[in-house]
């Protein structure tokens, strides 16, 4: 016998990656310029020059220096550099022993769930949410509990979330800026959430952890500011990746931060080390640990996404589509032109438009467009969006 849960996951792959694979096939058949693929959060912005220089410089070092094993939680120097960067930016006092380096935010979240949840535990997410949350939560033996965001602005509906907290709640996962909507949770929203979690933790006699999933932290627009969540709620664990901020999604490098203020911080950190060991997530890619040590302070290229956002929203405004104005990340949450988002996305495919239906994000009636694409994809898609709109006239 094999694990039936894993078999099901393998036979029903991610709808996002399935759509991306379909796009690759169509591009090979009819040409890249004829397929308008908004499916995947794969940055088109190149990594900063500093990243390329660091890779080149490091490649000249003795192979054992750059390709050898590091300690399981990561080499000391990169972790110290990350801690120093966080302290400078957020006025904190972290050190290298508060950090565990990982293969990106996906590994970070999976490790944290493995470290924290026990049979019968529940983990709360806010819909719409990144679909893999379900996979990681249920894969680690916990129950997924979904709370819809506020319909008016997609901020967290704190009273609704507070109502589902119980003695079995182990953690809440938040994602700001949010994938798929692009909303940034306001300081007021986060303060209210923190208050609800403190009240519930006291009521049920154990900490409820807040896992802050932050791969888009640096990708914000205008006056929007991403609150440093541990400053609002003590029992926060931060899961981060440089996939988006430094355009390195394929390199899989990120971290888990366990702030010393967290209740039982050293035991939680030890459990994270144990979970990394159990999952085989030890010694994050050594070369890119060293790249991050050199490039941790490099700014993200937000301007390119600002331009793409403007191109896409102006085009959709002209054509009469409804959407949520993104405050961060690089996704546009567009109202489907019929209640069945999957059927709408399938109709879009007939015009070579690859849009991700909202069903896998935990809600119906919307599609997600990733505008981390070349501007040619956006401008070239005008006629396709126009033709799609005409189908519902």
Secondary structure, 3 states (H helix, E strand, C coil): CCCHHHHHHHHCCCHHHHHHHHHHHHHHHHCHHHCEECCCCCCCCCCCHHHHHHHHHHHCCCHHHHHCCCCCCCCHHHHHHHHHHHHHHHCCCCCHHHEEEECHHHHHHHHHHHHHCCCCCEEEEEECCCCHHHHHHHHCCCEEEEEECCCCCCCCCHHHHHHHCCCCEEEEEEECCCCCCCCCCCHHHHHHHHHHHHHHHHHHCCCCEEEEECCCCCCECCCCCCCCHHHCCCCEEEEEECCCCCCCHHHCCEEEEECCCCCCHHHHHHHHHHHHHHHCCCCCCHHHHHHHHHHCCCCCCCHHHHHHHHHHHHHHHHHCCCEECCCECCEEEEECCCCCHHHHHHHHHCCCEECEEHHHHCCCCEEEEECCCCHHHHHHCHHHHHHHHHCCC
